Amino acid sequence: MGSATCRRCQHGGETRKHIFRECPSAKETRESLGVFSPNTEASTDFNEWFKKLFQSYSLAKCRLIACTMWALWTSRNRFIHEGVSTSGSQIADYVKNSLKELDGVKTDLPARPILTDRWVAPTGPRLKINFGATFNKQRNGSCSGMVVRNEKGDVICFKIVFHSSLPSVFTAEALAGFWAIHLGLFLQLREVEIEGDSRSVICKLQEKKDDRLEIVGIIKDSKKLSYGFVFCIFHFTHRESNQVAHFITIEGLKKRENSYLANMVFSGAEDAMLADRRGLECR
């Protein structure tokens, strides 16, 4: 493999070491799955690192690691050849689901239904703003989608912001978080819960220190804006419980224009919204 600049993060050479160990998407994926110990990371040689990795863990853990590396490579190829961008948390969810499917093939007994993550209603008088981002390099566009809901799951409004010429999916996700905060202030909300499925963005919004130069300016502006609320908390959630926001971004990328609607969502997001409501009723 050559050493051209990484097509996903635009930082570092596109080597095996970078793709599987150093790229932000790889780090986020591994953090989500809890794989690769710090002691193993110390080795600078990829072949030695790879060998030591599989010598240090149980068979079950090695299976998880192998599937993770396969998923990272597949995600890279889809990004380069199809323009499809996936975050680290999405890749991690894909790994988990793939392993569950493999486990299901091994048994003749009916598997117990797997409960996926569900959208959780905000606490008390607060409103929740879910945000998501869709990035398509081939179409030279990305879309930030935000949806505001109350404790019953009712949609207060949603907003779409279309962007062109963004450098990476990380920038798109950070901007989506910024616009979620901006929307809450525009609506003059006092207490909000802001939720997204980009673990890296949520962590940076929660922390005091910023270390990713690519999005540091956006994170700083977002934190400053968040001080305009009486109460504001940032939550990470998995993709399954953030479907409404992502359906909105997909539709927005198709339309390639900004949108704002109150008390409703696009038809493509209605099923996900109703599923979230049913989930609330079952609790």
VOBA-1610 file (N, C-alpha, C; in pm, whole numbers, padded with zeros to 5 digits, always signed):
BEGIN
Met+00085-00119+00000Met+00000+00000+00000Met+00089+00124+00000Gly+00054+00222-00079Gly+00132+00344-00090Gly+00116+00433+00031Ser+00181+00551+00023Ser+00177+00643+00137Ser+00112+00775+00099Ala+00018+00774+00005Ala-00055+00895-00029Ala-00135+00940+00093Thr-00177+01065+00093Thr-00253+01118+00206Thr-00384+01042+00222Cys-00420+01013+00344Cys-00543+00941+00375Cys-00663+01014+00316Arg-00744+00945+00239Arg-00858+01006+00171Arg-00970+01041+00267Arg-00975+00975+00382Arg-01085+00996+00476Arg-01063+01117+00566Cys-00947+01123+00630Cys-00923+01231+00727Cys-00831+01340+00675Gln-00767+01315+00559Gln-00676+01411+00498Gln-00553+01439+00585His-00523+01347+00676His-00405+01360+00760His-00333+01226+00764Gly-00201+01229+00750Gly-00123+01106+00759Gly-00122+01030+00628Gly-00021+00944+00613Gly-00010+00864+00493Gly-00110+00749+00494Glu-00153+00707+00375Glu-00251+00598+00367Glu-00178+00464+00372Thr-00127+00434+00490Thr-00056+00309+00515Thr-00143+00218+00601Arg-00104+00093+00615Arg-00178+00000+00701Arg-00181+00053+00845Lys-00068+00104+00889Lys-00059+00157+01025Lys-00159+00269+01047His-00169+00358+00949His-00262+00472+00965His-00407+00426+00957Ile-00440+00343+00859Ile-00579+00303+00837Ile-00636+00226+00956Phe-00555+00136+01013Phe-00606+00050+01120Phe-00575+00100+01261Arg-00482+00195+01275Arg-00442+00236+01409Arg-00455+00385+01435Glu-00422+00469+01337Glu-00408+00613+01363Glu-00522+00699+01312Cys-00591+00655+01207Cys-00698+00735+01149Cys-00809+00758+01254Pro-00862+00880+01264Pro-00966+00908+01364Pro-01085+00812+01359Ser-01124+00769+01238Ser-01237+00677+01228Ser-01201+00541+01289Ala-01075+00497+01271Ala-01031+00371+01329Ala-01027+00381+01482Lys-00976+00493+01533Lys-00969+00512+01678Lys-01108+00513+01740Glu-01201+00583+01674Glu-01338+00589+01727Glu-01403+00452+01726Thr-01378+00375+01617Thr-01435+00241+01607Thr-01382+00153+01720Arg-01252+00157+01742Arg-01191+00073+01844Arg-01235+00113+01984Glu-01250+00243+02008Glu-01298+00288+02139Glu-01440+00237+02164Ser-01524+00240+02059Ser-01662+00195+02074Ser-01669+00046+02106Leu-01573-00030+02052Leu-01575-00176+02071Leu-01487-00222+02186Gly-01400-00133+02237Gly-01313-00169+02346Gly-01204-00267+02307Val-01146-00249+02189Val-01041-00340+02144Val-00907-00267+02133Phe-00800-00345+02137Phe-00661-00300+02123Phe-00614-00229+02250Ser-00532-00297+02327Ser-00483-00241+02453Ser-00373-00140+02427Pro-00355-00042+02519Pro-00246+00056+02505Pro-00109-00008+02496Asn-00086-00120+02567Asn+00044-00185+02563Asn+00076-00235+02423Thr-00027-00286+02355Thr-00007-00335+02219Thr+00021-00221+02124Glu-00041-00104+02149Glu-00025+00011+02062Glu+00119+00063+02060Ala+00198+00028+02162Ala+00331+00086+02175Ala+00423+00047+02059Ser+00403-00068+01998Ser+00488-00113+01889Ser+00471-00023+01768Thr+00583+00012+01702Thr+00576+00099+01585Thr+00571+00019+01455Asp+00608-00108+01460Asp+00607-00191+01340Asp+00471-00258+01326Phe+00407-00241+01210Phe+00272-00292+01192Phe+00267-00443+01201Asn+00361-00514+01135Asn+00359-00660+01136Asn+00377-00715+01277Glu+00468-00655+01353Glu+00492-00699+01490Glu+00369-00669+01577Trp+00313-00551+01557Trp+00190-00513+01629Trp+00077-00610+01601Phe+00060-00646+01474Phe-00046-00736+01433Phe-00026-00875+01495Lys+00098-00924+01492Lys+00128-01055+01549Lys+00104-01057+01700Lys+00154-00954+01769Lys+00139-00947+01914Lys-00006-00934+01955Leu-00082-00866+01872Leu-00224-00843+01899Leu-00297-00976+01915Phe-00276-01066+01820Phe-00348-01194+01822Phe-00287-01295+01920Gln-00166-01268+01965Gln-00106-01354+02067Gln-00151-01316+02207Ser-00204-01194+02222Ser-00234-01140+02355Ser-00378-01162+02400Tyr-00466-01198+02307Tyr-00608-01202+02340Tyr-00667-01341+02325Ser-00784-01356+02381Ser-00859-01482+02370Ser-00910-01498+02227Leu-00957-01618+02196Leu-01010-01645+02063Leu-01129-01555+02031Ala-01216-01532+02129Ala-01334-01448+02107Ala-01293-01304+02077Lys-01191-01254+02150Lys-01145-01117+02128Lys-01077-01104+01992Cys-01000-01206+01954Cys-00934-01204+01823Cys-01038-01203+01711Arg-01147-01273+01732Arg-01256-01273+01634Arg-01313-01133+01617Leu-01331-01063+01728Leu-01381-00926+01724Leu-01283-00833+01653Ile-01154-00849+01682Ile-01051-00765+01621Ile-01046-00787+01470Ala-01050-00915+01429Ala-01045-00947+01286Ala-01164-00886+01213Cys-01281-00895+01271Cys-01401-00839+01209Cys-01392-00687+01203Thr-01331-00627+01306Thr-01315-00482+01310Thr-01225-00434+01196Met-01115-00503+01177Met-01021-00464+01071Met-01083-00483+00932Trp-01159-00589+00918Trp-01230-00611+00791Trp-01330-00498+00765Ala-01402-00458+00869Ala-01502-00352+00855Ala-01437-00218+00824Leu-01321-00189+00887Leu-01250-00064+00859Leu-01204-00060+00713Trp-01153-00173+00664Trp-01106-00179+00525Trp-01224-00164+00428Thr-01335-00231+00459Thr-01455-00221+00374Thr-01507-00077+00372Ser-01508-00012+00489Ser-01554+00125+00497Ser-01465+00218+00416Arg-01334+00195+00422Arg-01240+00276+00342Arg-01268+00262+00193Asn-01287+00138+00147Asn-01311+00116+00005Asn-01443+00177-00041Arg-01547+00168+00043Arg-01676+00228+00007Arg-01664+00380-00001Phe-01583+00437+00086Phe-01564+00582+00083Phe-01493+00625-00045Ile-01388+00552-00083Ile-01309+00588-00200Ile-01385+00563-00330His-01453+00448-00341His-01512+00407-00467His-01659+00445-00483Glu-01730+00466-00370Glu-01873+00495-00378Glu-01910+00630-00315Gly-01815+00691-00247Gly-01844+00818-00182Gly-01929+00805-00058Val-01939+00683-00003Val-02021+00659+00116Val-01933+00674+00240Ser-01972+00766+00329Ser-01892+00793+00448Ser-01962+00739+00572Thr-01886+00671+00658Thr-01941+00616+00782Thr-01853+00657+00899Ser-01915+00689+01010Ser-01841+00728+01129Ser-01790+00605+01201Gly-01702+00627+01298Gly-01649+00516+01376Gly-01756+00441+01452Ser-01854+00515+01506Ser-01961+00448+01581Ser-02049+00363+01489Gln-02068+00408+01365Gln-02145+00329+01268Gln-02070+00201+01231Ile-01939+00213+01213Ile-01858+00094+01180Ile-01864-00004+01296Ala-01856+00047+01419Ala-01862-00040+01537Ala-01996-00113+01544Asp-02105-00042+01516Asp-02236-00106+01516Asp-02244-00214+01409Tyr-02183-00188+01294Tyr-02182-00285+01185Tyr-02108-00412+01228Val-01996-00395+01298Val-01919-00510+01347Val-02004-00592+01444Lys-02068-00525+01539Lys-02150-00596+01638Lys-02262-00675+01570Asn-02330-00610+01476Asn-02442-00676+01408Asn-02394-00793+01323Ser-02277-00777+01259Ser-02222-00886+01176Ser-02190-01008+01262Leu-02132-00985+01378Leu-02098-01097+01467Leu-02223-01163+01522Lys-02326-01084+01550Lys-02452-01140+01597Lys-02515-01229+01490Glu-02506-01184+01364Glu-02561-01265+01255Glu-02485-01396+01241Leu-02351-01390+01254Leu-02271-01512+01246Leu-02305-01608+01359Asp-02326-01554+01478Asp-02363-01637+01592Asp-02499-01702+01570Gly-02588-01630+01504Gly-02722-01684+01479Gly-02719-01800+01383Val-02622-01800+01291Val-02612-01909+01194Val-02567-02038+01262Lys-02493-02026+01373Lys-02434-02142+01438Lys-02534-02227+01517Thr-02648-02173+01549Thr-02741-02245+01635Thr-02870-02279+01562Asp-02927-02392+01598Asp-03055-02431+01540Asp-03173-02379+01621Leu-03144-02327+01739Leu-03250-02276+01824Leu-03285-02134+01785Pro-03414-02099+01799Pro-03452-01961+01768Pro-03378-01865+01859Ala-03322-01763+01800Ala-03249-01665+01880Ala-03345-01572+01950Arg-03306-01528+02068Arg-03387-01430+02139Arg-03381-01298+02064Pro-03489-01226+02057Pro-03486-01098+01986Pro-03385-01003+02048Ile-03311-00936+01963Ile-03211-00841+02008Ile-03272-00702+02015Leu-03271-00644+02132Leu-03327-00511+02149Leu-03224-00407+02108Thr-03254-00330+02005Thr-03164-00224+01963Thr-03187-00102+02050Asp-03093-00012+02045Asp-03107+00111+02122Asp-03229+00188+02074Arg-03300+00248+02169Arg-03417+00328+02137Arg-03395+00472+02178Trp-03466+00558+02111Trp-03459+00700+02147Trp-03515+00720+02287Val-03445+00797+02367Val-03485+00823+02505Val-03538+00966+02515Ala-03654+00982+02574Ala-03718+01113+02586Ala-03638+01203+02680Pro-03644+01333+02658Pro-03575+01426+02748Pro-03639+01426+02887Thr-03565+01475+02984Thr-03612+01477+03122Thr-03692+01603+03153Gly-03808+01586+03214Gly-03887+01700+03261Gly-03925+01797+03151Pro-03904+01927+03176Pro-03945+02029+03079Pro-03846+02048+02965Arg-03737+01976+02967Arg-03637+01995+02863Arg-03686+01945+02727Leu-03622+01996+02622Leu-03643+01945+02487Leu-03512+01882+02440Lys-03525+01784+02355Lys-03407+01716+02303Lys-03387+01750+02156Ile-03263+01782+02122Ile-03227+01809+01982Ile-03131+01700+01937Asn-03177+01617+01846Asn-03091+01515+01786Asn-03032+01569+01657Phe-02905+01540+01635Phe-02841+01587+01512Phe-02767+01473+01444Gly-02754+01485+01313Gly-02681+01388+01234Gly-02622+01456+01113Ala-02533+01386+01043Ala-02469+01442+00925Ala-02454+01335+00818Thr-02471+01375+00695Thr-02447+01289+00580Thr-02342+01357+00493Phe-02242+01280+00451Phe-02129+01335+00376Phe-02110+01253+00249Asn-02106+01321+00135Asn-02084+01253+00009Asn-01982+01332-00072Lys-01860+01282-00074Lys-01752+01355-00140Lys-01771+01361-00291Gln-01823+01254-00351Gln-01842+01252-00495Gln-01941+01358-00542Arg-02045+01380-00461Arg-02145+01481-00496Arg-02108+01619-00443Asn-01991+01628-00381Asn-01941+01755-00328Asn-02043+01820-00237Gly-02095+01743-00145Gly-02195+01800-00055Gly-02207+01722+00074Ser-02257+01790+00175Ser-02290+01726+00301Ser-02411+01797+00358Cys-02472+01733+00454Cys-02597+01787+00509Cys-02601+01766+00659Ser-02636+01872+00731Ser-02660+01863+00875Ser-02810+01860+00898Gly-02854+01765+00980Gly-02997+01754+01009Gly-03021+01758+01158Met-03119+01836+01201Met-03153+01849+01342Met-03303+01833+01360Val-03344+01764+01466Val-03486+01750+01496Val-03506+01775+01645Val-03606+01857+01678Val-03635+01893+01817Val-03762+01821+01859Arg-03755+01749+01972Arg-03872+01675+02020Arg-03890+01693+02171Asn-04015+01672+02215Asn-04045+01684+02358Asn-04049+01546+02423Glu-04096+01542+02550Glu-04092+01418+02627Glu-04186+01311+02572Lys-04283+01351+02488Lys-04375+01255+02427Lys-04326+01204+02291Gly-04217+01260+02245Gly-04166+01223+02114Gly-04226+01306+02002Asp-04306+01408+02037Asp-04366+01495+01936Asp-04258+01586+01875Val-04265+01603+01744Val-04168+01688+01675Val-04209+01834+01688Ile-04120+01914+01744Ile-04141+02058+01750Ile-04104+02120+01616Cys-03990+02081+01564Cys-03946+02128+01432Cys-03825+02047+01389Phe-03790+02061+01262Phe-03663+02008+01215Phe-03601+02108+01120Lys-03470+02098+01106Lys-03397+02190+01019Lys-03290+02115+00943Ile-03268+02155+00820Ile-03163+02099+00735Ile-03073+02212+00688Val-02943+02190+00699Val-02845+02286+00647Val-02755+02212+00549Phe-02757+02256+00424Phe-02675+02193+00321Phe-02540+02264+00312His-02433+02185+00301His-02298+02240+00289His-02232+02186+00161Ser-02147+02265+00104Ser-02068+02218-00010Ser-01920+02237+00020Ser-01839+02150-00037Ser-01692+02161-00029Ser-01636+02148+00112Leu-01697+02066+00197Leu-01636+02039+00327Leu-01525+01935+00309Pro-01420+01946+00389Pro-01304+01857+00367Pro-01324+01713+00409Ser-01412+01687+00509Ser-01424+01550+00559Ser-01554+01530+00635Val-01581+01404+00666Val-01700+01370+00743Val-01690+01423+00885Phe-01569+01436+00938Phe-01552+01487+01074Phe-01596+01633+01083Thr-01565+01710+00980Thr-01610+01849+00975Thr-01761+01856+00965Ala-01820+01768+00882Ala-01966+01765+00866Ala-02034+01733+00998Glu-01982+01636+01073Glu-02042+01598+01201Glu-02029+01710+01303Ala-01913+01776+01305Ala-01894+01887+01399Ala-01989+02003+01367Leu-02008+02032+01238Leu-02100+02139+01199Leu-02244+02104+01235Ala-02279+01977+01226Ala-02415+01936+01264Ala-02440+01966+01412Gly-02339+01940+01496Gly-02352+01972+01637Gly-02365+02121+01660Phe-02288+02199+01585Phe-02296+02345+01596Phe-02435+02395+01561Trp-02491+02343+01450Trp-02623+02390+01406Trp-02734+02343+01500Ala-02713+02232+01570Ala-02812+02187+01669Ala-02820+02288+01783Ile-02704+02335+01829Ile-02701+02436+01935Ile-02763+02566+01884His-02727+02604+01764His-02779+02727+01705His-02931+02723+01693Leu-02985+02608+01655Leu-03129+02594+01641Leu-03198+02610+01777Gly-03141+02551+01881Gly-03200+02564+02013Gly-03205+02709+02060Leu-03100+02784+02034Leu-03098+02925+02072Leu-03195+03007+01987Phe-03205+02972+01859Phe-03299+03041+01770Phe-03443+03024+01820Leu-03473+02906+01874Leu-03607+02878+01927Leu-03625+02933+02069Gln-03519+02993+02122Gln-03521+03052+02257Gln-03550+02946+02364Leu-03495+02826+02344Leu-03510+02721+02443Leu-03418+02750+02562Arg-03460+02710+02680Arg-03382+02736+02800Arg-03306+02613+02848Glu-03370+02498+02841Glu-03306+02375+02886Glu-03311+02272+02774Val-03195+02221+02734Val-03189+02129+02621Val-03096+02012+02648Glu-03126+01901+02582Glu-03035+01787+02572Glu-03001+01773+02425Ile-02874+01776+02393Ile-02829+01769+02254Ile-02760+01636+02234Glu-02806+01561+02134Glu-02765+01421+02119Glu-02725+01391+01976Gly-02613+01319+01960Gly-02567+01279+01829Gly-02496+01146+01836Asp-02473+01083+01719Asp-02408+00951+01718Asp-02263+00958+01674Ser-02205+01077+01671Ser-02062+01090+01648Ser-01993+01099+01783Arg-01934+00990+01826Arg-01872+00987+01959Arg-01762+01092+01972Ser-01683+01110+01865Ser-01571+01204+01871Ser-01621+01346+01893Val-01727+01386+01822Val-01780+01523+01836Val-01839+01543+01975Ile-01919+01447+02022Ile-01980+01459+02154Ile-01872+01467+02262Cys-01769+01385+02251Cys-01661+01388+02351Cys-01592+01523+02352Lys-01568+01581+02234Lys-01501+01710+02229Lys-01590+01821+02284Leu-01720+01809+02266Leu-01812+01908+02322Leu-01818+01897+02474Gln-01797+01778+02525Gln-01801+01756+02670Gln-01670+01794+02738Glu-01559+01784+02665Glu-01428+01809+02724Glu-01392+01957+02721Lys-01294+01992+02802Lys-01243+02128+02802Lys-01128+02146+02704Lys-01063+02036+02669Lys-00946+02042+02582Lys-00983+01994+02443Asp-00935+02065+02339Asp-00959+02027+02200Asp-00826+01986+02138Asp-00823+01870+02069Asp-00696+01826+02013Asp-00706+01785+01866Arg-00822+01799+01804Arg-00832+01767+01662Arg-00836+01898+01585Leu-00725+01931+01521Leu-00712+02063+01458Leu-00817+02087+01353Glu-00859+01981+01286Glu-00954+01996+01175Glu-01086+02057+01221Ile-01130+02028+01341Ile-01261+02076+01386Ile-01253+02161+01512Val-01132+02198+01553Val-01117+02268+01680Val-01193+02400+01681Gly-01193+02474+01568Gly-01264+02602+01562Gly-01414+02584+01578Ile-01469+02481+01513Ile-01613+02456+01521Ile-01651+02417+01664Ile-01569+02333+01727Ile-01597+02290+01864Ile-01595+02409+01960Lys-01496+02497+01945Lys-01488+02615+02031Lys-01611+02703+02016Asp-01653+02726+01891Asp-01772+02808+01866Asp-01897+02742+01925Ser-01904+02610+01914Ser-02020+02537+01966Ser-02028+02550+02118Lys-01915+02533+02185Lys-01913+02545+02330Lys-01955+02684+02374Lys-01903+02784+02304Lys-01937+02922+02338Lys-02087+02946+02322Leu-02145+02894+02214Leu-02289+02909+02191Leu-02370+02841+02301Ser-02324+02725+02347Ser-02401+02647+02444Ser-02418+02720+02577Tyr-02333+02819+02603Tyr-02347+02896+02727Tyr-02472+02983+02726Gly-02536+02995+02610Gly-02658+03075+02601Gly-02780+03006+02661Phe-02769+02877+02694Phe-02879+02805+02758Phe-02867+02813+02910Val-02980+02802+02975Val-02979+02788+03121Val-02920+02652+03158Phe-02957+02550+03079Phe-02906+02415+03100Phe-02884+02350+02964Cys-02767+02290+02947Cys-02735+02221+02821Cys-02644+02104+02851Ile-02683+01986+02803Ile-02602+01866+02822Ile-02591+01793+02689Phe-02474+01734+02663Phe-02449+01663+02538Phe-02446+01513+02565His-02519+01438+02483His-02527+01293+02497His-02479+01224+02369Phe-02406+01114+02386Phe-02379+01026+02272Phe-02486+00920+02266Thr-02530+00887+02145Thr-02624+00778+02126Thr-02582+00697+02005His-02633+00575+01994His-02599+00493+01878His-02690+00527+01760Arg-02648+00483+01644Arg-02718+00517+01521Arg-02864+00472+01523Glu-02890+00355+01584Glu-03027+00302+01585Glu-03126+00397+01651Ser-03080+00471+01750Ser-03170+00561+01822Ser-03163+00704+01768Asn-03095+00721+01656Asn-03083+00854+01595Asn-03131+00851+01450Gln-03223+00761+01422Gln-03267+00739+01284Gln-03340+00859+01225Val-03422+00926+01306Val-03501+01039+01252Val-03407+01146+01197Ala-03306+01181+01274Ala-03211+01284+01229Ala-03141+01242+01100His-03106+01114+01089His-03032+01070+00971His-03122+01059+00847Phe-03247+01020+00865Phe-03337+01021+00750Phe-03355+01164+00698Ile-03356+01259+00788Ile-03368+01399+00749Ile-03246+01443+00668Thr-03127+01402+00712Thr-03006+01444+00640Thr-02999+01380+00501Ile-03043+01255+00491Ile-03042+01188+00360Ile-03133+01261+00262Glu-03252+01298+00309Glu-03345+01371+00224Glu-03289+01509+00188Gly-03224+01572+00286Gly-03165+01703+00261Gly-03054+01699+00158Leu-02975+01591+00159Leu-02867+01579+00061Leu-02923+01561-00079Lys-03037+01493-00089Lys-03102+01477-00220Lys-03151+01612-00273Lys-03212+01692-00184Lys-03269+01820-00225Lys-03161+01927-00244Arg-03048+01911-00172Arg-02936+02006-00182Arg-02980+02149-00152Glu-03060+02163-00048Glu-03106+02297-00008Glu-03142+02297+00140Asn-03141+02416+00200Asn-03178+02431+00340Asn-03329+02419+00356Ser-03373+02363+00469Ser-03517+02347+00495Ser-03544+02367+00644Tyr-03667+02411+00672Tyr-03711+02425+00811Tyr-03862+02403+00813Leu-03907+02308+00896Leu-04050+02281+00907Leu-04085+02261+01054Ala-04202+02307+01093Ala-04248+02293+01231Ala-04354+02184+01241Asn-04351+02110+01351Asn-04453+02010+01385Asn-04465+01896+01286Met-04360+01869+01210Met-04364+01760+01113Met-04224+01724+01069Val-04211+01610+00999Val-04084+01569+00940Val-04111+01523+00797Phe-04005+01498+00721Phe-04020+01442+00588Phe-04088+01306+00597Ser-04158+01270+00492Ser-04229+01142+00492Ser-04135+01025+00517Gly-04011+01035+00469Gly-03916+00926+00487Gly-03875+00903+00631Ala-03894+01005+00717Ala-03856+00993+00857Ala-03974+00961+00947Glu-04096+00956+00892Glu-04215+00934+00974Glu-04215+00797+01043Asp-04174+00694+00971Asp-04173+00560+01030Asp-04078+00553+01149Ala-03961+00615+01135Ala-03866+00616+01244Ala-03921+00693+01364Met-03988+00805+01337Met-04047+00885+01445Met-04154+00805+01519Leu-04239+00735+01444Leu-04345+00654+01506Leu-04286+00538+01586Ala-04177+00481+01536Ala-04111+00372+01609Ala-04056+00422+01742Asp-04002+00544+01742Asp-03953+00603+01866Asp-04067+00624+01965Arg-04182+00668+01916Arg-04296+00688+02004Arg-04343+00556+02064Arg-04348+00451+01981Arg-04390+00320+02032Arg-04291+00271+02137Gly-04164+00302+02116Gly-04064+00262+02214Gly-04086+00330+02348Leu-04129+00456+02346Leu-04159+00528+02470Leu-04279+00465+02541Glu-04378+00423+02463Glu-04500+00365+02522Glu-04473+00229+02587Cys-04370+00159+02538Cys-04340+00026+02591Cys-04261+00032+02721Arg-04216+00149+02758Arg-04133+00161+02879Arg-04217+00184+03002
//
